[in-house]
Amino acid sequence: MSTQLSDKLVIAISSRALFNLGDSHRVFEEQGLEAFAAYQIDHENDVLEKGDAFPLVQKFLQINQRLEEPRVEVILLSRNSADTGLRVFNSIEHYGLDITRAAFCNGESPWRYIAPFGCHLFLSSDGSDVRGALERGVAAATLVAGSSHERDDETLRFAFDGDAVIFSDEAEQIFKRDGLAAFAAAERASAQQPLGGGPFKGFLEALQQLQAEFAAESCPIRTALVTARSAPAHERVIRTLRAWNIRIDESVFLGGLPKGEFLRAFGADVFFDDQPAHCASAAEHVATGHVPHGVANEPVS
């Protein structure tokens, strides 16, 4: 087993994102921690059903099979105890997932282990854990319950919203405060000025470094920007990515159209967006992660 993670792209995932723990979580909410622990131990040999992030994780780990040296890793971060987490690891073994590292925190938030593990992305079903990770500079998203589907395509497809996800929310602040016309005018005036980086910039950079290890025609990873922007606000986005030396495989400028059908056409394994309403709509078509960052997620006064 490798003792170094610095040369890998590392995704951390919660047990509730990886597997369907709905029954046991209801026991926890209705009867408390002791009943939850007893339930998990009683069922520790029962294989858990796949969760919303399972197809994503499975495809992600399969990338190692195409490389001479493993370059990706998945870390399990869980609020379970190691004792109750045995059912999770039994299910991991059943499905043949190459996940060997984990932190079980027995009710405490696991985000404090993200930095020591060197994680580039954290996926969870717990919004408070996700916000803790984002506040510490790690790309993170809360998986939204919806209608995710396993896809026959072996290519791993990531889709991202732009503002407040890949980019900062500076332009979105203008839109929220002054409206669409002011936003369009500001973006036209600032077309030559790159946007600031958002919480997913670092993950996108690491993802592109991994893509670069494959020939373009055989790369098992594909990315897409799916944004509500339209012309003329597209120019600043294109010039920003160019300035960052980041390549996005596909860019879709929707001008406010609903994103779901376009995400399904792309075949996204996961889509990241900062706006709760957009996430709820997209989740009807693909696995979706809400990024609770930026002006769209500030409390309404």
Disulfide bonds with the S-S distance in Angstrom:
none
